[in-house]
Structure formats: structure tokens, C-alpha cells
Amino acid sequence: MSRLVNSLAHLDPAMSAVSKLLAAIFAILAIYTAGFGGIDNTWYMAIVVVMGMTISLLRERRDVPLVRLVHVLVAGCFVWLCWIWLQIMLEQEMFFIEISNFQLMLGWLAFGLIGFATLRELGLPMVIVYIAMGIYVLAPFGGDESWTRISENLWFSTDGVFGLPVQVVSRVVLIFIAFGAILQASGAGAILLKMAFAATSRITGGPAHASIVGSAMFGTISGAAVANVVSTGIFTIPIIKRAGFAPKTAGAIEAAASTGGQIMPPVMGVVAFVMADVTGIPYLSIVVAALIPAVFYYASLFIVVLIEARKLDIQPTPADQRERLTRLEWLQSSAFFVPLIIIVALLLEGRTAQYAGFSALVAATVMSLVLFPKFRQPKTWWTALVEAGMTSAILMVVVAAVGFIIGVINMTGVGLQLSQAILAFSGENLFFSLILVMIGCLIMGMGVPSVTAYLVLALVMGPALEKLGVPTIAAHLFMLYFGVLSVVTPPVALAAFAAAPIAKARPMETGVEAVRLSFAGFIIPFMFVFHPDLLLIEGFTLVGLAIPITSFLLATWLIATAMARFETQALPTWQAVLRGAAALALLWPDQTLTIIGAVLGVALIAGGRLFQAPSEPERADKLVSTTERENLREETQ
């Protein structure tokens, strides 16, 4: 028995070493395929799914040895199942074959193993949806399909597990994950943060604003809000706390800023390319449409943080502590900006997203070798490849599960049924339909990366919005926004929960605070549905653009000051309530109410400044005291 225990104890480092080697190979495979292609599609799908599952199961975890042994057995079993799948698919390309019941049973075993891996990576929320869809397709009230047909359609085909999500993500998304890993490993990410701190040091609450700018820049290419929180938050969150913000607020600022990177052009966390593939809308049109809403999101975050900093009496960064970039660092920043320009330029020329990502990666690699001495060490290359492969593996596990879910939706028509139910319940009222779709998107997006969340939502919720006459681009951006915002929305606010331990704050409190800070993200999608001119789609007018922009900015200021109960001084409760009412009237899609809200809002702001008390107001019960702030600084130093 003791020999068995000793043998299992040596299993963990061996598994970790193998998973890192496979991760590096996986990243190289993604890079080669994006640049040169040439791999048969059937073989490629089998390889990426097998590698994703194997790396995910073997990667380093804090589990007891017996559980690690189970992971090895599960990985080996899945490799065998995929080998059987590959043989059958290759034979079917040449002639018709009949799949035996035993082989169809193996398809269900594969479904179970994918569910197990998904549970290990994403936890219960995603697995509950996965199991629920499996039960639904078998139930008489759902699909009422035979188990054999389900296995044949969702495993032994290219419509289920090996369907659109696996094909799009493996061909388009993985190269951008490798691109982001190269930038992070080289040190370009740290330069971006330093630029952000230098640009915002003169603003009240500068460190928090620097986090917003830095996370927006790097988040647009990272493809995952949680990964962005972990990579940039370890630098930004302690500095935000040291400036005087509460721990939960520091974590929430980083979570909200990183989340916004998924909607920020030109890359939008790689979703822009997937959306272009799903909708048939040109990439450039999607980027242009997403620009103003993304600027709205970050402008509102700036405003909320500014009000919070004023309320806490947090001053701009002292002159002697401000970041100053050297000439070399300015030059090093080009390792990020030049590849980004290359991506946009190639896509405008009509090149594929894969080719654009590959070209950007090559440019980033060459520039990093020249500009960053650390990147000339093979160890750094290895680290970048392993990180890219690990992230890609986790994503492949998720999209395999999503492929099963989408396959069930196609088989049962549940997406159409859900859209009909939404229309029936709301009486085809656009506003109430949007509320129901919003709730559905937040629930279905819980715990799922933005790319995979969008793929599911586009199929399930898309028909309901398009039946209501919402333009296709507005409908898909609406779903994307709420799929993305689910990572800061409790009870499964993964981005906020990832930021909480770094900030030494309670996870749920950080999640609630992140929702408060990113409130504008819950408003913006409704605005561009009711005011499509914001998306700069064909036929927009300057007047149609100016009215919602003005309304949004004024409403954002009113809501931010009402929530903080502070503007230039503490606000009484009655005025905070009036500001909230004025903001609601401004945003409501009715011209008369908009005018009333604008008049009331301007009057409240002007009146507050006109009758401002000459001395600084008492805010001891609402603000962090000077002593508390000093203690906070000591804790974070």
C-alpha cells in the first residue's frame, strides 16, 4: 500500500510536466495552422479537442494523488474515444458505414467525460446547463429523441461536439491567445500599464483610472476578463488600495475595467471575428458599430471612479511619484501598437482573421526580440507557449461542451420555442422583451468565456430579438454585452471573484460593487436598440447621434452622483432620489420624458453648484477617514 502511495505521489509532477509540454505543442500547432494551414479539417478537430481535454485534465492541480490518477485514466479514455471518432469520420468520407450500438454508447461516454472536464474547469453553473440540455433532448416534453440518434448527431458528426464552436475557436481564436501570451511574456503588458499610469496621474484617483486604461488596452486582445484580472490586477489593485480606495472597490474597478475589454474594438476579445463569421456582417462594420458603445462604457467608468475619488478626498498622484516613460519604453510600446495596426490593416484588405492574427504574432515576436532583452531567453518563449497552450486547452473544453448544447438546440428547436415564449409573455412589447432577453443572457453567460457565451446566446436569444425588428448588428451586440457582463454579475461573478483575493476583499461584496461601478453596461445595450444611430449603421444622422450621446452622458453623471450621494459635496437623500428619477426620464425612449429629465437634471446640477456650502461638508459617516486611509496604505505597502 505504501508503495502505491509513493508511486502516486510521483504522479503529480510527471503529469504537470507532460501537460506543459503538450500545452507548448498545442500553441505551436495553433500558430502553424493559422499561418500555413494544410491540416485536414477532420484530423485538426480531433487533435485540438483531444489536446484540450488532455492538457486540462493533466495540468497542475491541488488534488489528492488518487484523484490525479482518475484524471490520467479519464484523459486516456477520451483519447481512445476520439480515435474511434476519427476512424469513423474518415471512413464516412469515402463510403457509407453503419455505426454500431456499442459505438453509439461510447458517444454518451464521451459526453460524460466532457461534462466531467467542464466541471473541473468552470464549476457547477455551466455543467448544470450542460446536463439540463441532455435531459431536455431525451424528455418527451423536449426533443423526445432516441439515445442512438442523439449520439450519432452530436458525437459522430460535425454538428455537435465537433461543430461550429470548435471549428471557429480552433481556427480563429487560438492564434490571438498566443499573440496575447507573447505580449504578456515579453513585458509589453507592463509597458502598457506604465503608460496608463503616466497618462492618468494628474487626474483625481489616478491609479484607478490607470487600471481602467491599461485593462481596456490589454483586455481587448486577451479574450477572457478573468485572465486579464489575474494578469494586470496583481499590479493595479494594490496601487488602487494604496491611493485610498476600499479593498472591495479596488477589486471591483479592476474587474469592471477588464470586463470592458471584451467589448472594446478593434479586437473585442476576439469576439468581433466570431460575430463576423456568425452574422455575415463585415468585420469593419462590427468594429465601427461597437466603437461608441464601448467608449460610453469606459467614459461612465471614469465618471463613477472620479466621483468616488472626490468623495474619498483622494488627490492626484504627487508629482514626484508620477510615472515617466523613457524613450526606450515609448519605443517598446510599439510592440503592442504596431501588431494591432497590422491586424486592422489586413482585415480591411479582406484577409482572414487567422492570417491577421498570425501576422500580428510574427510582428510582436520580432519586435519583442529586438526591444525586450528578457524575451531573447528561451525560457521566456517556453513560458509564453505554455501559457497560451493552457489557456487554449481550457477554452477547447468549454467549446466542446458548448458544441453539445448548440447541437441540442438545433435538434429540438428550443431556441425558436424560447423566442416564441418571450414574445408571448411580453406581448411583443420591445422593452419587456429586451428585459427578458437580458435576464436570459446573464444566466446563460454565467461562468462562460465571452466567445462561447456569445455563440450560445446568438442561437438561443437571437431569433427573439430579430423577430421584434431589432437590426441584426444591434441584436448581436445586445446579447454580447450581457453575456460579457455576466462575469461581474453575482451570484457567479467570475471576474469579480478573481479580483477579490488579490484585493483581500469578500468575493460577493466585490461582485456587488463591480455591478455598481459598471451600471452603464446594463443601460448601453437598451440605448443602441432604441437609438440605432449610436451604432453608426447605414442611415444614421448627426442629430440622431447627438441626442442619445448627450442624454447618456448627463444621465451617467446623475446616476453616479446619486449612487455616491456626492458631487462637489454630500447630497441629501431627496436630491439623490430626484437625480435617479431625472436619469430614468432621460434614458426612457420617449421624447417628452427625455426633455423633462434633461431640464430636471441640469437644474439639479446647477442648483447644487449654486448653493454649494462654502466650507467642506461633514462626511465622516460616509467616507473613509484619514486614519483608515493611512492604515490601508500601510497594509498594501
N, C-alpha and C positions, 0 to 999 in steps of 0.2 A: 504493500500500500504506500509506504514511504517513497519507494522508487517511482511509483506513478505520480505522486505529488511533486517530487523533484523534477520529473520529466515535464509535467505540465507547467512548472514554474519557468522552465527554459522556453516554453512555447511562445510566451508573450513577446519577448524581444525578437524572436525569429519572425513572428507574424508581422510585427511592426516594420522590420527591415524589408520583408517581401512586399508589404503594402506600399512602402516608399519607392521601391524600385519599380513596381507596377505603375504607380502614380506618375513617375517621371516618364516612363514609356508611353503612358496614356497621353500625357501632354505633348510629347514629340509626335505621336500619331495624329493628334488633332491639328497640330501645326502643319505637318506634312500634307494632310488631306486638304486643308484649307488652301495651301499654296499650290499643290500639284495634282490633287485628286487621284484618279486612276484606280481606286479600290472599288470593287464590285459592291453595289448597294446592299445586297443581302449579307455578304460577308461583313461589311462595315457595321451594319446594325447589330449583328450578332456579337462582334468584337466589343463595341462600345458598351452594350448592355452588360455583357459578361464582365468586362473590366470594371465598370462602375459598381456592380454588385460585389465583386471580389474585393476590390480596394476598400469599399465601405465596410465590409464585414471583417476584414483583417486589420484595419487601421487601429492605431493605438487607442485603447480604452482602459478605464479603471474598473475592470471586471475581475471576478474570481477566475482562476485557471480553467475550471470546468466549463464555464460559460464561453471562454475563449475557444475551447475545444469544439463546442457546439457551433461556433461561428465558422471554424475551419470546415466542419462537416457540411454545414449549410452552403458554404461557398463551393465546395467540391460537387455537391449535388446539383447546384444551379448550373455549373459549367457543363455537367453531363446533360442536363435538360436542354440547354441551348445548343449543344452539339446535335442532339436528336432533332431539334427545331431546324437547324441549318441543313441537315441532310434531307429532311422532308421538303423544305422550301426549294432547295436546289433541284431535287427530283421533279417537283411540280413545274419547274420552269421548262422541263423537257417533255414530260408526258403526264397524263392524269394518273394519280395514285389515290388509293383509299387509305385513310388514316384509321388505325385500329382503335378499339375502345381503351385498350391499355395506354396507348399513346395519348389519347384524349384525357385520360385520368392524370397522366403526367402533366398536362397543361394546367390542371387545377392545383397540382402540387407546386408548379411554378408560380401561380397566383399567390399561394400561401407564403412562399419564400419571399416574394416581392413585398408582401404585406409585412412580414417579419422585419425585413431590412428597413422599410419605411418607418416602422415603429421605432426602430433603433435610432434613426436619423432625425425624425420630425415629431415623434411623440404621438399621443392619442388623437388629437383633432383630425389630422389627415387620415389616420387609419380608420377612424370611425366612419368618415365619408367613404373610404375605400370598401369597407365591409358592408356598409349600408347599400352601396350600389350593387355589390354582389348578391345581396339578399333580394334587392328590388328586381333584378333581372330574372331571378328564379321564381319570384312570387306570382301567384295568379293575378293579383291586382296590378302588377307591374308589367314585366316583359313576358312572363309565363313561358320562358324559353327552356328547351331541354338542356341538360348539362353538357351533352355532347356538342350541340350546336354552339353553345357559348364558348367552349374550349376551342372549337375549330375556328370561330370568328375572331376571338380575342387573343389567342395564342398562336395558332398555326395559320397566321395571315399577316398582312402588313397594315391592318386596320385597328388593332388593339394595342397590346403592349409595345409592339414594334411599329406603331403608327406614326401619325404626324408629329406629336411632341418629340419622340426620339429622333426622327429624321431632321426636324428643324433645329433642335437644340444641338445635336451632334455635328451638324454641318455648319451652323451659323454662330451659335453662342460660344462654343468651347474655345474658339480662337481668341475671342475677346476676353475670356477668363485668363488665358495665357498672357495676353497683352497687359492686362491689369497686374498680374503677378510680376511681370518683368519690371514694370514701373515701380511697384512697391519694393521689390528686392534691390533695385539699383539705387534707391534713395530719392527718386523723383517725387514720390509721395510726400516725403519730409520737406522737400523744397516748396511744394505747393502749400503746405501748411504754414511754412515760414512766410511765404508771400502773402497769405491771407492775414497773418498776424501783423505784418508790416502795413498792409492796406487799411486795417481797421483799428489800429492802435490809438488813433485820435478820437474815436467815437466812444461815447459813454457805454460802458460794458463791452469794451473792445475784444477781450478774449472770447466772449460768447459769439460775437459777430464773426470773429476769425474762424471759429468752429463751423459756422454756417457756410461761409465762403469755401473753406477747404473741403468740407464734406460734399458740397454741391459739385465742386470740380471733380473730385475723385469718385464720388458716388455715381456719376453719370456713366462711368465705364466699368464699375465693379460688378454690377449685375445682381447684387444682394445687399440689402440695407444692413443686415446683421453683420456681414463680413466687414462692411465699411465702419460700423460702430466699433467693432473689436480692433480694427487696424488703426483707425485715427483717434478713437476715443481714449486710448491709453495715454495719448499726448494731450488732448484738448480738455478732457474732463477735469483732471487735477488743476489745470490752469484756470478754468472757469470757476471752480470752487475757491481757489486762492484769491480770485478777484472779489469774492464776497457773495456769490450765489449759493443757495442751499444745495445740498447734495442731490436731492431729487430733481431740482431744476437743472443742475449741470448735466445729469444723465439724460433728462428729457430733451434738452437743447440738442445734444449730440444725436439722439435717436431721431428727432424730428428732422434735423438737417440731413442726416444720412438717408432717411426715407425719401426725402425730396429729390435725391439724386436719381431715383428711378423714373422720374417724370421730366428730368432736365435734358433738353436737346444739347448736342446733336445725337448722342448715343442712347440716352434714356435707359441705362442699364440693359442695353441690347434689345429691349422690347420693341424699339422702333423698327428694327429689321423683321422681327417676327410679325408685327402688326401689318407691315407692308406685304408680307407673304400671305397672311390670312385674308386680308381685305382686298388685295389687288390694287390698293391706293399707292401711288409712287412714294418712295421714302422721303423725298424732299417735301412733298405736300404734308406728310405726317409731322415732320420736324417743324415746319412753319406753323402748322396748326397748334402744336404743343408749346410754342415759344411763350406767348403772352400768359397762358395759364400758369406755366412754370415760374415766370417772373412774378406773377401775383403771389404764388405760394411763398417764395423766398422774401418778397417785399413784406408780406404780412408777418413772417417770422422775425424779420429785422425789427418791425414796429413793436411786436409783443416783447421782444427782448429789450429793446430800448426803454419801453415803459417800465419794465421790471427793474432794469438797472437804475433808472431815475428814482423809482420807489425805494430801492435799497441804498440810494445815495452812493452808487458805485461810480467812481470817477474814471476818466480815460486813463490809459496806461501812461505812467510818468515818462517824461522824455528820455530819461537815462535808461529806462528799461525796454524801450521800443526796439522791435526787430529792425535790422537794417541789412538789406541784401547786398552782398558783394557783386562785383562784375562777374565773377565765376558763377555765382549762384543764379544770377539772371540768365547767363548762358546755359546753365544746367536745366533751367525751367523749360528750355526748348525741347527737351527730351519728352515732355508731355504735350506741348502745344503743336509741335511740327507733326507728329503722328496723327493728332486729332484733325489737323488741317488736311492731311493726306486722306483720311477716311472720308471726310465730307467731299473733297475734290473728286475722288474716284467714284463715289456713289452718284455724284452729279453727272459724271461722264457715262453713267449707265453700267458700271462694273458691278459685280456681285458683292454682297456684304462679306462673303468669305474672303474674296480677293482683297477687299479693302482692309479687313482685319489683319490678314497676313502681311500686307504691305506695311501697315502701321506697326505691326510687331517687329518686322525687319528693321524699320527705321528707328524704332525705340531701342532695339538691341544694339545697333551700330552706334547710335548717339550715346547710349549708356556706357558702352565700352570706351568711347573717347572721353566722355565728360565725367564719369564716376570711376575713380581708381578701384573702389571696392568691388565693382562689377566685373573687373578683369580676373577675379579669383574664381576658379571652377566651382568652389564651394557655394558661391552666391548663385551661380547658374543652377546648380543642383537644387538649392533651396527654392528658387523660383519655379522650377519644373515640378518639384514635389507639391508645392502649394497649389499650383494650377491643376495638377492631376487630382489631388484630394478634393478640391472644390468641384471639379468636373464630375468626379465619381459620385459625390453626394447628389449632385443635380441629376445625373443619369438615373439614379434610384428613384428619385421623385418623379421624373418624367415617364419612367416605366409604369409607375402607379397611375399617373395621370392618363397615360395611354389607355389603360384598362377602364378608367372612369369614362373617358370620352367614347370608348368603344361601346360601353353600356348605354350611354346617352344616344348614340347613333342607332343601336339595336332597338331600343324601347321607345324612342321619340319623346323622352321625358323633358327635353329642352322645350319642345313645342308645347307640351302639356303644361309646363310651368309658366310659359309666357301667356298661354290662354287663361290660366288660373289668375295670374297677376292682373290681366286686363279685366277679367270678370269681377275680381274683388275690388278693383279701383274704379270700376265703372268707366274705364278708358279715360279717366282723368289723368293728365300727364304728370302733374305734380305728385299725386299719391302713388302713381305707378313708379315714378323715379325713387320715391322713398322706399317702396318695397324692393326695388332692384338694388338700391344702396345697401339695405339690410342683408339681402341675399349675397351680395358681393363681399361684404365684410365677413360674413360667416364662412363662405366658401373659400375666401382667401386666407383664412387663419392658418398660420404656420407654414405657408407655402411660398416659395420664391416667386418674385413678380412675374417672371416669364411663364412659369407653369400655371400660376393663378390666372393670368390673362387668357391662356389657351382654353382653360375650362370655362371661364366666365363668358368668353366670346361665343361659345357654343350653347351654353345654357341660358344666359341672360340676353344675348344679342337679339334673338328673334322678337322678344317682347318690346325692346326699345325701337327696333326698326318698324314694327307694326304700328307704333304710335307716331310714326312720321319723323322720328329723330334722324338727322343725317348720319350716314354710316360712320364718318370720322368722329362726330360728336358722341355717338353711341359707344364706340370702342374706347375712346379716351375716358368717358364716364366710367366704364367698367374697370379700366386700368387704374384710375385714381383710387377707387375704393378697394380694389384688390391690393394695391400698394399700401394704402392707409391701414389695412388690417394688421400690419406689423407693429403699429403703435397703439392699437385699439384693444384694451382689455376685453375678455379675460386672457387672450393669447397674444400679447403684445411682444413678439419676439425681439424686436429691435430695442424696445424699452427695457425688457428683461435682461438683454445682453449688456446694456449700459449701466444697469443698477449696481451690480457688484463692483464695477470699476469706480463708480461714484460713491460706493459704500452707502447705498440707499435701499429702501424697501422696493422690491420689484413692482408691486401693484401701485404704490404711490407714484413711482416713476412713470408707469403707464398712464395713469390718470393725468399727471402733469404734462406728458407728451401730447395727449389729446387736446388739452387746453392750449398748449403752445401752437399746435398745428391745426387749430379750428378752421382756418381759412381753407384748408384742403377739403373739408367737408362741404364748403359753400361753392367753391370754384366750379365743380362739375355741373351743378344746377345752373350756374350763371351762363356757361357756354352752351348749355342746351337751350335755354330761353333767349340767349343773345348769341347766336352762332357767328356773328361778326367778329367775336373775340378770337375765333379760330382762323380768321383771315381766309375763309373759304370763298369760292367764286361768288361775286355779287356783293361783297361787304362794302360798307360806306364809312367815311370818316366820322360822320355823326353817329352812326350805329356802333362805332367803335369807342368814341369818346364818352358816350353816356354810361355804359357799363363800367368803363375804367374809372371814371370819376366816382360813380356810386360805390364801387368796390373799395377804393382807397379810403373814402370817407367812412364807409361802414366798418372797415377794418380798424380804423383809428377809434371809432366809437366803441366797438366791441372790446378792443384791447384795454382801453381805459376803464370801461365798465367792469371787466373781469378783475382788473388790478385795483379798482376803486381808487385810481390815482391818475392824475395828468401832470400838472405842474405842482399840484398839492393834493392832499387827500380829498376824495369825493364822498359826499353823503350818499346814503343808500338810495334816496329818492332820485338823485341825479344819475346814479349808475343804472337804475331801472329805466329811466327815460332814455338814456343813451342806447340801451339794448333795444328798446321799442323803436327808436328812430332808425337804428341799423336794420332791424327787421323790415320796416317800411321801405327803406332804401333798396333792399335786395328783393323785395316781393315783385313779381313780374306784372306790375300794374303801374301805369304812368302816373296816375293821380297820387297813389301811395308813395311812389318814388319822390315826387316833388315835395309832398308833406314831410317825408323822412329827411330830405335834404335841408329843408328850411329849419326843421326842429334840430337837426344835428349841428348845423352851422351856428344856430342860436345858442345851443348848449356849450359849444366850444368857445365861442366869442364871449359869452356871459361868464364862463369860468375864468377866462383870462382877464376880463374887465374887472371882475370883483375879487381878484386874487388877493389873499391876505398878504400884507406887507412883510410879515415875518414867516420863517419856515414853520409849517404846521407840525403839531404833535402827531407822531406816527408810531409811538413806542409799541402799541399793541399790535401793529400790523407789520412792522419792519424788523429786520434782523439788526440787533443792537450793535454798536461799535465793538463792544467786548466780545460778542458772539462771532463777529466777523474776524476779529483777531485770532480767536481760538480756532476758527475754521481754517485760517491761513496757516497756523502752526501745524494743524493736523495734516494738511496737504503738502507741506514742505518736506 
